[in-house]
Amino acid sequence: MLKQHIHKKNSSWHIMPSISVWFGLLLFVFFFAVHPAFALNLGHNTLGYAASKAGYYAAGDTTFASIIGLIIEFVLSFVGIVFMALTVYAGFLWMTARGEETQVEKAQKIISSSIIGLVVTVAAYGITYYIVPIILLNLIS
């Protein structure tokens, strides 16, 4: 289907405007034409009442540990985003290198550095998640 919209002009490939029109229509439908679902309100604290009847307790105040956990979750998410952005950037550099060895080497360095950073971050999280509770249990008992 895409080949129907591509024609050769002045020895380079041009995509006709119909693709941008379809893309704009898709963005409009995705962001503006879809209405959110409205949840049914069954009353005040119905979920808490059902939880207490089932034998569960309602969560109290936010603890320091949960705040630290949220911060760690945010930082790890940010590291994942940075890794993905660096990988895409390095891939773009590599694809547009056109045989230039310096640009290919730069892209390879960026990819290897971002993978090493991701491995170090995940390893630090794993150590923190598995080793620190064991050390704390040994200190307490």
C-alpha positions as CSV (number, residue, x, y, z in Angstrom):
1,M,0.0,0.0,0.0
2,L,2.9,2.4,0.7
3,K,4.3,1.8,-2.7
4,Q,1.3,3.4,-4.2
5,H,2.1,6.7,-2.5
6,I,5.8,6.8,-3.3
7,H,7.0,8.1,-6.6
8,K,10.5,8.9,-7.9
9,K,11.2,12.6,-8.4
10,N,14.6,14.1,-9.1
11,S,16.4,10.8,-8.2
12,S,15.2,10.8,-4.6
13,W,12.1,9.3,-3.0
14,H,9.3,11.5,-1.9
15,I,6.2,10.4,0.1
16,M,3.0,12.1,-1.0
17,P,1.1,14.2,1.6
18,S,-1.6,11.6,2.0
19,I,0.5,9.7,4.6
20,S,0.8,12.9,6.7
21,V,-3.0,13.3,6.4
22,W,-3.6,9.8,7.6
23,F,-1.1,10.2,10.5
24,G,-2.8,13.5,11.5
25,L,-6.2,11.8,11.4
26,L,-4.8,8.9,13.5
27,L,-3.4,11.3,16.1
28,F,-6.7,13.2,16.3
29,V,-8.7,10.0,16.8
30,F,-6.3,8.7,19.4
31,F,-6.1,11.9,21.5
32,F,-9.4,13.7,21.0
33,A,-12.1,11.5,19.6
34,V,-11.9,8.8,22.3
35,H,-14.0,9.6,25.3
36,P,-12.9,8.4,28.8
37,A,-15.0,5.7,30.5
38,F,-16.8,7.0,33.6
39,A,-16.7,4.6,36.5
40,L,-19.8,3.9,38.5
41,N,-19.6,5.3,42.0
42,L,-21.1,2.7,44.4
43,G,-21.0,4.9,47.4
44,H,-18.6,6.2,50.0
45,N,-15.9,3.8,51.1
46,T,-17.6,0.7,49.5
47,L,-14.2,-0.8,48.7
48,G,-12.9,-0.4,52.2
49,Y,-16.1,-1.9,53.6
50,A,-15.8,-4.9,51.3
51,A,-12.1,-5.3,52.3
52,S,-12.9,-5.3,56.0
53,K,-15.6,-7.9,55.5
54,A,-13.2,-10.1,53.6
55,G,-10.6,-9.8,56.4
56,Y,-8.2,-7.4,54.9
57,Y,-7.1,-4.2,56.6
58,A,-7.1,-0.8,55.0
59,A,-3.7,0.8,54.4
60,G,-2.8,3.5,56.9
61,D,-0.5,6.4,56.5
62,T,2.3,6.4,53.9
63,T,5.5,5.0,55.4
64,F,9.1,6.2,54.8
65,A,9.9,2.9,53.2
66,S,7.0,3.3,50.7
67,I,8.2,6.8,49.8
68,I,11.7,5.5,49.2
69,G,10.3,2.7,47.1
70,L,8.4,5.2,44.9
71,I,11.6,7.2,44.5
72,I,13.5,4.1,43.5
73,E,10.7,3.2,41.0
74,F,10.8,6.6,39.5
75,V,14.6,6.6,39.2
76,L,14.6,3.2,37.6
77,S,11.9,4.2,35.1
78,F,14.0,7.3,34.3
79,V,17.1,5.2,33.7
80,G,15.1,2.9,31.4
81,I,13.9,6.0,29.4
82,V,17.5,7.3,29.2
83,F,18.7,3.9,28.0
84,M,16.0,3.7,25.3
85,A,16.7,7.2,24.1
86,L,20.5,6.6,23.9
87,T,19.9,3.3,22.1
88,V,17.6,5.0,19.5
89,Y,20.1,7.9,19.1
90,A,23.0,5.5,18.6
91,G,20.9,3.5,16.1
92,F,20.1,6.7,14.2
93,L,23.8,7.6,14.2
94,W,24.8,4.1,13.0
95,M,22.1,4.1,10.2
96,T,23.1,7.5,9.0
97,A,26.9,6.9,9.1
98,R,27.1,6.2,5.4
99,G,30.3,4.3,5.8
100,E,32.1,6.8,8.1
101,E,34.0,4.6,10.6
102,T,34.2,7.3,13.2
103,Q,30.4,7.7,13.4
104,V,29.9,4.0,13.5
105,E,32.4,3.7,16.3
106,K,30.7,6.5,18.2
107,A,27.4,4.8,17.9
108,Q,28.9,1.5,19.1
109,K,30.4,3.3,22.1
110,I,27.1,4.9,23.0
111,I,25.3,1.5,22.7
112,S,27.9,-0.3,24.8
113,S,28.0,2.4,27.4
114,S,24.2,2.6,27.8
115,I,24.0,-1.2,28.1
116,I,26.8,-1.2,30.8
117,G,24.9,1.5,32.6
118,L,21.7,-0.4,32.5
119,V,23.3,-3.6,33.7
120,V,25.0,-1.7,36.6
121,T,21.7,-0.1,37.6
122,V,19.7,-3.3,37.5
123,A,22.4,-5.1,39.4
124,A,22.4,-2.4,42.1
125,Y,18.6,-2.7,42.3
126,G,18.9,-6.5,42.6
127,I,21.5,-6.3,45.3
128,T,19.4,-3.8,47.2
129,Y,16.2,-5.9,46.8
130,Y,17.7,-9.2,47.8
131,I,20.7,-8.6,50.0
132,V,19.6,-5.7,52.2
133,P,16.6,-7.5,53.7
134,I,18.8,-10.5,54.6
135,I,21.3,-8.1,56.3
136,L,18.6,-6.4,58.2
137,L,17.1,-9.7,59.4
138,N,20.5,-10.8,60.7
139,L,21.0,-7.4,62.5
140,I,17.6,-7.6,64.1
141,S,17.9,-11.2,65.3
